[in-house]
């Protein structure tokens, strides 16, 4: 009769697979970035993070690499990792790409959502509603996650991946450049979006999504960057004060 393995000792913790641990570190760091605990530009030392999580630097490096692909972390040779600090020009590019991707999401979903999917979306919005006035960073994260959930419901894995990347970058941009987050506006816009999808009118759904993302971009204060010679920029102010150019 084959010998049975000895029973696991009481209280012994099962070792998590390597991939699972790296995934957990990735999720923890991603959430910390999107909720602004880790601010744009902050250094992310592998050894310090590894000590905090009780894992090797190799696992931390895997998680940071995945975050770098999403644009949330910057990896520089000989300088290590840091939370990304997107420029305003990069921010405008991200929002432009996001609008194109999310139009495709709503075109795929309009009139095709199941009752269970609608309930899942409405439950998420209730979570956003509960966070109103309590935690601005959490509201930003939850708002982005609704869009990722919509992309997931299309069943298109590539579309879901791209939407997750741009949505995460937009959350970082809002944390960096945005006005104080208006969670009330975001929740109201999300409810309108879900209703448009439920009604099954693709044109209406696209219009609601476009309006919503334009409002999100406006809350990110994406004003055109000022460029030009300093003399030209200061000229009107000098003239108002009575100065004449030499």
C-alpha positions in Angstrom: 0.0 0.0 0.0 1.6 3.4 -1.0 2.7 5.5 1.8 0.6 8.7 2.4 2.4 12.0 2.7 2.5 13.4 6.3 -0.3 15.7 7.2 0.4 19.4 6.9 1.1 20.9 10.3 -1.6 23.1 11.8 -1.1 26.7 11.0 1.4 26.0 8.1 0.8 28.4 5.3 0.7 27.1 1.7 3.4 28.6 -0.4 1.9 30.8 -3.2 3.0 30.1 -6.7 5.6 32.6 -8.0 3.2 34.0 -10.6 0.5 34.6 -8.0 2.9 36.5 -5.7 4.1 38.7 -8.5 0.4 39.3 -9.5 -0.4 40.3 -5.9 2.5 42.8 -5.8 1.4 44.2 -9.1 -2.2 44.8 -7.9 -1.0 46.3 -4.6 1.4 48.7 -6.3 -1.1 49.6 -9.0 -3.8 50.5 -6.5 -1.3 52.5 -4.4 -0.4 54.5 -7.5 -4.0 55.1 -8.6 -5.1 56.1 -5.1 -2.1 58.5 -4.9 -0.4 56.9 -2.0 2.6 56.6 -4.4 2.8 60.0 -6.1 4.1 60.7 -9.6 7.8 60.9 -9.7 8.3 58.9 -6.4 11.2 56.4 -6.5 10.3 52.7 -6.2 13.3 50.9 -4.8 13.1 47.1 -5.5 14.8 46.2 -2.2 12.5 48.4 -0.1 9.4 47.1 -1.8 10.7 43.5 -1.5 11.2 43.9 2.2 7.7 45.4 2.6 6.1 42.4 0.9 8.6 39.8 2.1 9.6 38.7 -1.4 12.6 38.8 -3.6 13.7 41.7 -5.7 13.1 39.5 -8.8 9.3 39.3 -8.0 9.2 43.0 -7.4 11.0 43.6 -10.7 8.3 41.5 -12.5 5.5 43.6 -11.1 7.3 46.9 -11.9 7.9 45.7 -15.4 4.1 45.1 -15.9 3.3 48.5 -14.5 5.8 50.0 -16.9 4.0 48.4 -19.8 0.8 50.1 -18.6 2.6 53.5 -18.4 2.2 53.8 -14.6 5.9 53.2 -13.8 9.1 54.5 -15.6 12.2 52.3 -15.7 15.5 54.1 -16.4 18.9 52.4 -16.7 21.0 52.9 -13.6 18.3 55.0 -12.0 15.7 52.3 -11.2 12.0 52.6 -11.1 9.7 55.5 -10.3 6.0 56.4 -10.6 5.4 57.8 -14.1 5.2 61.6 -14.4 3.4 62.2 -17.8 3.7 65.5 -19.5 0.6 67.5 -20.6 1.3 66.6 -24.2 1.4 62.9 -23.3 -1.8 63.3 -21.3 -3.6 64.8 -24.3 -2.4 61.9 -26.5 -3.7 59.4 -23.9 -7.1 60.9 -23.8 -7.4 61.0 -27.6 -6.5 57.3 -27.9 -8.9 56.5 -25.0 -11.9 58.1 -26.7 -11.3 56.0 -29.9 -11.0 52.8 -27.9 -14.0 53.4 -25.7 -16.2 54.3 -28.7 -15.5 50.7 -29.9 -16.4 49.4 -26.5 -19.9 51.0 -26.4 -20.5 50.0 -30.1 -19.8 46.4 -29.1 -22.0 46.5 -26.0 -25.0 48.6 -26.9 -28.1 46.4 -26.8 -26.1 43.3 -26.0 -25.6 43.5 -22.2 -27.3 40.7 -20.2 -29.3 41.5 -17.1 -26.5 40.0 -15.0 -24.0 42.3 -16.6 -26.2 45.4 -16.1 -26.6 44.5 -12.4 -22.8 44.1 -12.1 -22.3 47.6 -13.6 -25.0 49.1 -11.4 -23.4 47.5 -8.3 -20.0 49.0 -9.3 -21.7 52.5 -9.6 -23.2 52.0 -6.1 -19.6 51.4 -4.8 -18.7 54.7 -6.5 -21.7 56.4 -4.9 -20.6 55.1 -1.5 -17.1 56.6 -1.9 -18.5 60.1 -2.6 -17.1 62.7 -0.3 -15.0 60.2 1.6 -12.0 59.5 -0.6 -11.1 61.4 -3.8 -8.3 59.0 -4.8 -10.5 55.9 -4.3 -13.2 57.6 -6.4 -10.7 58.1 -9.2 -9.7 54.5 -9.1 -13.3 53.2 -9.0 -14.2 55.5 -11.9 -11.4 54.0 -14.1 -12.3 50.5 -13.1 -15.9 50.9 -14.5 -14.4 51.5 -17.9 -12.2 48.4 -17.6 -15.2 46.4 -16.6 -17.1 47.5 -19.7 -14.1 46.5 -21.9 -14.0 43.1 -20.2 -17.7 42.6 -21.1 -17.0 42.9 -24.8 -15.1 39.6 -24.7 -12.3 41.1 -26.7 -9.1 40.5 -24.7 -7.0 42.9 -26.8 -9.5 45.7 -26.4 -9.8 45.0 -22.7 -6.0 45.2 -22.3 -5.7 48.5 -24.2 -8.6 50.1 -22.3 -7.0 49.0 -19.0 -3.7 50.6 -20.0 -5.2 54.0 -21.1 -7.7 54.1 -18.3 -4.9 53.5 -15.7 -2.8 56.3 -17.3 -5.8 58.6 -17.3 -6.2 58.0 -13.6 -2.6 58.9 -13.0 -3.0 62.0 -15.1 -6.0 63.0 -13.0 -4.0 62.5 -9.8 -1.2 64.7 -11.2 -3.1 67.5 -13.1 -6.7 67.3 -12.2 -8.9 69.5 -10.2 -10.4 68.1 -7.0 -12.2 65.0 -8.2 -15.9 65.4 -8.8 -17.2 62.0 -7.9 -20.8 63.2 -8.0 -20.3 64.1 -11.7 -18.6 60.8 -12.5 -21.3 58.7 -10.9 -24.1 60.6 -12.7 -22.3 60.2 -16.1 -21.7 56.5 -15.5 -25.4 56.0 -14.8 -26.3 57.8 -18.0 -23.9 55.6 -19.9 -25.3 52.3 -18.4 -28.8 53.4 -19.3 -27.8 54.3 -22.9 -26.2 50.8 -23.3 -29.3 49.1 -21.8 -31.5 50.9 -24.3 -29.4 49.6 -27.1 -29.0 52.8 -29.2 -25.3 52.7 -30.5 -25.3 56.4 -31.6 -26.7 57.5 -28.2 -24.2 55.3 -26.3 -21.3 56.7 -28.3 -22.5 60.3 -27.7 -22.8 59.7 -24.0 -19.3 58.1 -23.8 -17.8 61.0 -25.8 -19.4 63.6 -23.6 -18.3 61.7 -20.5 -14.7 61.4 -21.6 -14.6 65.1 -22.6 -15.8 66.0 -19.1 -13.1 63.7 -17.6 -10.4 65.4 -19.7 -11.7 68.8 -18.7 -11.4 67.8 -15.1 -7.8 67.0 -15.9 -7.1 70.6 -16.8 -5.5 69.7 -20.1 -5.0 73.3 -21.2 -2.6 73.8 -24.2 1.0 74.2 -23.2 2.3 77.7 -23.5 5.3 78.0 -25.9 7.1 80.8 -27.5 9.9 83.4 -26.9 9.8 84.9 -23.4 9.9 88.4 -24.8 6.7 87.7 -26.8 5.0 86.2 -23.7 5.9 89.1 -21.4 5.3 91.8 -24.0 1.6 92.5 -23.2 2.4 92.7 -19.5 5.2 95.1 -20.1 3.1 97.4 -22.2 0.3 97.4 -19.6 2.9 98.7 -17.1 4.1 101.4 -19.4 7.4 99.8 -20.5 8.6 100.1 -24.0 10.8 97.5 -25.8 14.3 98.7 -26.2 
